[in-house]
Amino acid sequence: MWTTPARLHAKGIIGMNRRNIRYIGRYNNRRLYPLVDDKLKTKLLAQDYGITTPDLIGTVTTQFGVKHIRGMLAGHHGFVIKPAKGSGGKGILVIERVEGDRYIKPSGARLSLEDVERHVSNILSGLYSLGGSPDVALVEALINFDGSFAEYTYEGVPDIRVIVFKGYPVMAMMRLSTAASDGKANLHQGAVGVGIDIASGTAIRGVQYDRTRHDHPDTGHELASLRISDWETLMLLAAGCYEMTGLGYLGTDMVLDRDRGPMLLELNARPGLAIQMANGEGLRPRLDLIERQPDGVPAEERVAFSRRHFARSSELREPA
Amino acid sequence: MSRLPFYLIVALLLVSGVALSIHRHVQFEVPWTPGEQRQVWDIEAQVNFVADGGPAKVNMALPSSQQGYRILTEHTASPGYGLAFLEQQGGRRAEWSTREATGDQQLYYSVQVLVAPDARKTSIEPPPLQRDNVWESPYDTAASQVIERAWSRSADHFTFARELIQDFTDERQGENARLLLTQFDRAPLLVRLLNQADVPAREVSGLVLESGRRRQNLMTWIQVFEDQEWVLFNPRTGERGRPDNLLLWESAGQAVLEVEGGSNSRVNFSMISRNQPAAAAVRSQLADDTLLNFSIHSLPLEDQALFQTILLIPIGALVVVLLRVLVGIKTSGTFMPVLIALAFIQTTLVTGLVGFLLVVAVGLVIRNYLSYLNLLLVARVTAVIITVIAIISVFSVLAYRFGLNAGLTITFFPMIILSWTIERMSILWEEEGPKQVLIQGGGSLMTAVLAYLAMNNPWIRHITFNFLGVQLILMGLILLLGNYTGYRLLELRRFKPVTED
């Protein structure tokens, strides 16, 4: 049931307190938080830096504007409504398709226009924003996700979380939505986390609810054969977010689009620690190594450095 | 970036907090524990004299805090008299004055004295030697013979005084002593003889404290000095040292009572002792308004009660910090548990818990209906606030009808906080399911209960209220906790699977 601090320390696991003080507090300048806490700002900034992001259908900024949401959505097959300042995946509404006047979630639940309007209204009131401040609702195009992952996910788009420290990708995991997580890729809601090898983009091991898993709970597909295509591009994209935001300790969430390849979904200045569980390894040795590296290294070299030093082999059984 | 200034600040906070607390304990005898009893004497002095009909002036010595006793409060009753407290000739005195007084006059002075065994000995400058008195024959030879006799049998000032006084006691009274006593009063005579032998000494007046005694008089004692030390002698027996129950009333060698414009003046004393909780005794202490004595006790009682609660909030906050930083408990709203705990203090724990659960449960049901109405968030929370008030009113009325007066205290809950809690719980329920509601709600309630237990502890209440230095210590501790990079208790469980393979 319990382990000892000494054993966690030996594994290089970092805890919340250490993350907050030693990494976030030291490397993330408060002034830069709005860049990542406001998804709209992140999006506009990403466009400036040539980092691909999902298409923006529109924004709703006033309660008056809520009534125009129908017109905005017309003609779009699927979309995602999210609060610009939300955190932890709160307030994200995914509509997979529209049938007549019904909006259908990946789970099959049918919402009316009123339901969608109420959701947008809640977002504007600041229900999901940090500190309850008034917010803006973003409407984004649904990602045409890469069909090669269909077997690994249930009702949702898998995303790839890469922790970027001082511009070096240090650890990565893929988050697979499950029936329990309602099409969202949040680990604490029951999504499966799969540790990804920084060198090759292949799966290392999987966890759900902090316990080891070898297959997807809903599709039953084994996780070992998981391999992310275009891994180099994804790593470069993630590493580039350091220059874009100036944040030293950063969680980047990427998705793979069928047509446009890896794209940046959102950034997180306070990334969680479950990635250590998914990788079966603590972040600390990697962070210590990066701390000894000089500043001002170009992104390509940083990615190469990480891929050289952080290579791991899979712990999952090879498919028979 | 050096952490040195940080640790210096923490050390400074801790040291000054501890120092302030110890200072308060030593200087003002504030006890560390609330249960301690202290003996308090109520002493009343009654001054009687017959006024001549013209202006009258009464000047009486007053006691001051001294070794073994601390003056708490003092009052006077003297209608028609002007009154002033004076500091003169090394002692405190009261001066009553009036333009016109005839017949029997009575003036009252009462004082509360706290028995404080560990109060420091006050250092007193030795009085100058009085040597201008010239003895008349045959007393001069008697005096020098007495002095010589005692001198030869003594080693220092104190033994000399003892020998001298014993020569005047009944059993060992010699010819010379008897002769001198026919002409002089015992105490002034002894002081004069001591002075003649170059021993600084003076008369002081003391009151022997015995509970329930009335019409007591002051007794004369003799203080003998050597270097900076002084020792009290009983001029009647030669006994050395201050009896435990002796309160020095006048210790500057002056007259106890001086009356101008009156005759037949006398002062007598009545006294009674009682025990009272140390905290209450401390509260009635005369406050000197210095910075070090910065004390809430100088505020009006009503504000003191308020501060008693306010000073507990850091304790509740410390509990929250401990549970979050060291344990890793999830609460809904960081300091909401402290506010709930404050409400528990008003309602008592069981009533508070039952009330809280009832209000939140009913609130959640009603909020569930409100969510179908498609309201704007702020309007919805406002509706929840009104609902909460309605629930509380209904519960209060029902509780009263059933004769449960405890139910009425439910009104102490912070309603806006309750409403936000209900709103958050409801959202949490919709988004993450009832399990998260239980985890966060349970975490909040557990934190609130622990904070309540800490804040309602009589010992902690006593310490936080009486020792403001504790706030600095708390500040230091919280700064240290804010610097803790180790694992949280619950992380030892969470990360266990990683260490298994």
Interface residues (C-beta under 8 A of the other chain):
Chain A: M1 W2 T3 T4 P5 R7 L8 A10 K11 I13 G15 M16 N17 R18 I21 R22 R26 Q63 K90 E114 E117 R118 S121 N122 S125 G126 L127 Q189 V207 D210 R211 T212 Q276 M277 G280 E281 G282 E315
Chain B: M1 V325 G328 N374 L376 L377 V378 I427 E431 E432 G482 N483 Y484 T485 G486 Y487 R488 E491 L492 R493 R494 F495 K496 P497 V498 T499 D501
